[in-house]
Amino acid sequence: MKIVFTPDWFLGIDVFIEIFSFIILSLFFYYSIKSYKLSRNRNSLLLGGAFLLIALAELATIFTKLVLYYDASFTQSIGQAVVTYKVVQSVDVFYYIGFFFHKLLTLIGLYAIYRIPLKRRLSGDIILVLAFLVIAALFSQGFYYLFHVSALLLLILIINNYYSIYKENKSDNTKMLIIAFIMLALSQILFIISNIGILYAVAQIVQLVSYLTLLILIIRIVKHGKKKKSNRHNIRYVRNNTRK
């Protein structure tokens, strides 16, 4: 059974891309905390937490693929075919668990991002949503496209939410956020048709660029917040001197 749809020529490269994705998403979480400390905007903290879940999902994939690609000791000897079969059966459980957590954490992270701009509080339907996400993650082991279709639907809802916000505030930051989510949605479309090898590689790169866009955005927000806070302190200092 082929668990990973990575083309042979892309083996290993995808792991490095996912390592960079993990680092970028972790940095996004770090800068989200800094942004929250400057602005006390709870949404910044929630957004960072949601992307931390996606970062952990990437970490689960990294560990799983490292074993899958590089621990080939159980498939090297053709003379031990029976032993190989039994060992492969045992490690399949590890692979399925790793990829399951990757999918589940990603879907929960995207759902959390979808919920952030909504004003209504969480209700009992969250149990149904979480159950759906667990089922989608489980069944996508056999139907790989189910996970990407679920992620794509969540991203469409996210883009719709933030586009409504953009129509009100016309903020460049919101526009940049929408662009990043559109790129992420595009990567999911490419993953759906990733049985064409080259498209899997393109999807990985597009996804990485979308994460980079998000990182650039949050760094801009933090720098702007520091500058604004610094200017506020300078004004206060000038006023104090004037009074004296």
PLY file of the C-alpha trace (Angstrom):
ply
format ascii 1.0
element vertex 244
property float x
property float y
property float z
element edge 243
property int vertex1
property int vertex2
end_header
0.00 0.00 0.00
1.30 3.45 -0.87
0.67 5.67 2.15
2.48 8.77 0.89
1.80 10.23 -2.56
5.19 11.88 -2.88
6.81 11.20 -6.28
10.10 9.30 -6.00
12.21 12.23 -7.23
10.69 14.45 -4.51
11.41 12.09 -1.61
13.30 13.90 1.13
12.73 17.32 -0.38
9.15 17.28 0.92
10.46 16.57 4.44
12.72 19.63 4.29
9.78 21.75 3.08
7.65 20.47 5.97
10.47 21.24 8.43
10.55 24.81 7.12
6.74 24.93 7.35
6.94 23.82 10.99
9.55 26.48 11.78
7.53 29.20 10.01
4.29 28.25 11.78
6.09 28.12 15.13
7.51 31.60 14.48
4.01 32.76 13.57
2.82 31.54 16.97
5.74 33.30 18.68
5.03 36.62 16.95
1.32 36.23 17.63
2.11 36.16 21.36
4.26 39.30 20.95
1.44 40.98 19.02
-1.01 40.08 21.80
1.30 41.55 24.45
1.47 44.82 22.50
-2.18 45.19 21.53
-4.02 42.88 23.92
-5.99 41.76 20.87
-7.30 38.33 21.83
-7.79 37.36 18.18
-4.03 37.54 17.58
-3.45 35.01 20.34
-6.24 32.72 19.10
-4.94 32.87 15.53
-1.44 32.00 16.73
-2.81 29.08 18.75
-4.69 27.75 15.72
-1.54 27.85 13.60
0.37 26.17 16.43
-1.98 23.19 15.99
-1.13 23.15 12.28
2.58 23.37 13.20
2.17 20.30 15.43
0.41 18.59 12.52
3.45 19.27 10.34
5.70 17.88 13.11
3.66 14.65 13.17
4.14 14.30 9.41
7.88 14.99 9.66
8.46 12.24 12.24
6.29 9.79 10.32
7.95 10.44 6.95
11.46 10.32 8.40
10.81 6.77 9.56
8.97 5.89 6.34
11.72 7.18 4.05
14.92 6.49 5.95
14.29 3.49 8.20
14.31 0.93 5.40
15.95 -1.85 7.40
12.77 -3.91 7.33
12.59 -3.94 3.51
16.20 -4.42 2.48
16.44 -8.20 2.46
14.41 -9.97 -0.22
15.22 -13.33 1.39
13.27 -12.32 4.49
10.03 -11.59 2.66
7.78 -13.18 5.30
9.50 -11.32 8.15
9.37 -8.13 6.12
5.63 -8.49 5.62
5.00 -8.93 9.33
7.23 -5.99 10.28
5.61 -3.76 7.68
2.21 -4.71 9.07
3.34 -3.66 12.56
4.82 -0.32 11.48
1.72 0.48 9.40
0.00 1.24 12.70
2.64 3.88 13.48
2.27 5.44 10.02
-1.50 5.58 10.23
-1.41 7.16 13.69
1.14 9.77 12.55
-0.80 10.78 9.45
-4.09 10.66 11.38
-2.82 13.23 13.89
-1.47 15.36 11.03
-4.90 15.49 9.42
-6.88 15.89 12.63
-4.73 18.72 14.05
-4.75 20.54 10.70
-8.55 20.36 10.42
-9.05 21.47 14.04
-6.60 24.35 13.48
-8.47 25.48 10.34
-11.82 25.21 12.12
-10.45 27.33 14.97
-9.34 29.97 12.43
-12.83 29.90 10.90
-14.41 30.47 14.33
-12.20 33.40 15.39
-14.01 36.26 13.56
-17.46 34.96 14.48
-19.12 36.91 17.25
-21.40 34.12 18.45
-20.08 31.90 21.21
-19.34 28.22 20.93
-22.44 26.05 21.22
-23.26 22.36 21.43
-22.78 21.94 17.69
-19.00 22.03 18.22
-19.25 18.38 19.34
-20.80 17.48 15.98
-18.13 19.47 14.13
-15.29 17.79 16.03
-16.89 14.40 15.37
-17.01 15.21 11.66
-13.35 16.27 11.71
-12.32 13.03 13.43
-14.32 10.98 10.90
-12.82 12.95 7.99
-9.30 12.34 9.35
-9.99 8.63 9.87
-11.60 7.93 6.49
-9.00 9.97 4.62
-6.54 7.16 5.37
-8.33 5.20 2.65
-9.59 8.16 0.63
-6.71 10.65 0.77
-8.66 13.39 -1.03
-11.31 13.52 1.74
-8.88 15.34 4.05
-7.94 17.90 1.40
-11.58 18.45 0.39
-12.48 19.05 4.07
-9.55 21.47 4.46
-10.55 23.24 1.23
-14.14 23.72 2.44
-12.92 25.15 5.75
-10.56 27.51 3.89
-13.42 28.72 1.67
-15.40 29.55 4.81
-12.32 31.28 6.30
-11.76 33.36 3.14
-15.44 34.35 3.12
-15.23 35.48 6.77
-12.14 37.60 6.26
-13.42 39.04 2.98
-16.48 40.32 4.88
-14.10 41.91 7.40
-12.02 43.42 4.59
-15.10 45.05 3.04
-15.57 46.90 6.32
-12.01 47.86 7.27
-10.21 47.93 3.86
-7.04 46.97 5.76
-3.92 45.92 3.86
-3.19 43.39 6.61
-6.61 41.74 6.11
-6.01 41.68 2.35
-2.64 40.00 2.88
-4.27 37.45 5.19
-6.89 36.66 2.53
-4.17 36.21 -0.12
-2.34 33.76 2.17
-5.53 31.74 2.72
-6.31 31.74 -1.03
-2.85 30.31 -1.69
-3.41 27.72 1.02
-6.74 26.79 -0.59
-5.00 26.49 -3.97
-2.47 24.10 -2.44
-5.35 21.90 -1.23
-6.80 21.77 -4.75
-3.40 20.69 -6.05
-3.12 18.04 -3.32
-6.51 16.64 -4.38
-5.13 15.90 -7.85
-1.65 15.02 -6.52
-1.73 11.60 -8.20
-0.02 13.60 -10.95
3.45 13.66 -9.33
4.59 17.15 -10.29
1.43 18.68 -8.80
2.26 17.27 -5.37
5.58 19.13 -5.43
3.89 22.34 -6.62
1.27 21.98 -3.87
3.98 21.69 -1.20
5.73 24.81 -2.49
2.49 26.85 -2.73
1.61 25.82 0.83
5.05 26.89 2.07
4.72 30.28 0.33
1.32 30.81 1.96
2.87 30.17 5.39
5.71 32.59 4.56
3.12 35.23 3.64
1.45 34.76 7.02
4.80 35.06 8.81
5.64 38.30 6.97
2.20 39.65 7.89
2.51 38.96 11.63
6.06 40.40 11.73
4.73 43.58 10.07
1.95 43.78 12.64
4.40 43.37 15.55
6.80 45.99 14.15
3.94 48.42 13.61
2.71 47.78 17.14
6.17 48.47 18.61
6.52 51.65 16.57
3.08 52.84 17.63
3.83 52.08 21.27
7.19 53.84 21.03
5.57 56.94 19.51
2.98 56.95 22.27
5.75 56.94 24.90
7.61 59.73 23.07
4.50 61.90 23.00
3.99 61.34 26.71
7.63 62.29 27.34
7.29 65.50 25.33
4.11 66.44 27.19
5.84 65.93 30.52
8.66 68.25 29.46
6.16 70.82 28.32
4.46 70.81 31.66
7.76 71.34 33.39
0 1
1 2
2 3
3 4
4 5
5 6
6 7
7 8
8 9
9 10
10 11
11 12
12 13
13 14
14 15
15 16
16 17
17 18
18 19
19 20
20 21
21 22
22 23
23 24
24 25
25 26
26 27
27 28
28 29
29 30
30 31
31 32
32 33
33 34
34 35
35 36
36 37
37 38
38 39
39 40
40 41
41 42
42 43
43 44
44 45
45 46
46 47
47 48
48 49
49 50
50 51
51 52
52 53
53 54
54 55
55 56
56 57
57 58
58 59
59 60
60 61
61 62
62 63
63 64
64 65
65 66
66 67
67 68
68 69
69 70
70 71
71 72
72 73
73 74
74 75
75 76
76 77
77 78
78 79
79 80
80 81
81 82
82 83
83 84
84 85
85 86
86 87
87 88
88 89
89 90
90 91
91 92
92 93
93 94
94 95
95 96
96 97
97 98
98 99
99 100
100 101
101 102
102 103
103 104
104 105
105 106
106 107
107 108
108 109
109 110
110 111
111 112
112 113
113 114
114 115
115 116
116 117
117 118
118 119
119 120
120 121
121 122
122 123
123 124
124 125
125 126
126 127
127 128
128 129
129 130
130 131
131 132
132 133
133 134
134 135
135 136
136 137
137 138
138 139
139 140
140 141
141 142
142 143
143 144
144 145
145 146
146 147
147 148
148 149
149 150
150 151
151 152
152 153
153 154
154 155
155 156
156 157
157 158
158 159
159 160
160 161
161 162
162 163
163 164
164 165
165 166
166 167
167 168
168 169
169 170
170 171
171 172
172 173
173 174
174 175
175 176
176 177
177 178
178 179
179 180
180 181
181 182
182 183
183 184
184 185
185 186
186 187
187 188
188 189
189 190
190 191
191 192
192 193
193 194
194 195
195 196
196 197
197 198
198 199
199 200
200 201
201 202
202 203
203 204
204 205
205 206
206 207
207 208
208 209
209 210
210 211
211 212
212 213
213 214
214 215
215 216
216 217
217 218
218 219
219 220
220 221
221 222
222 223
223 224
224 225
225 226
226 227
227 228
228 229
229 230
230 231
231 232
232 233
233 234
234 235
235 236
236 237
237 238
238 239
239 240
240 241
241 242
242 243
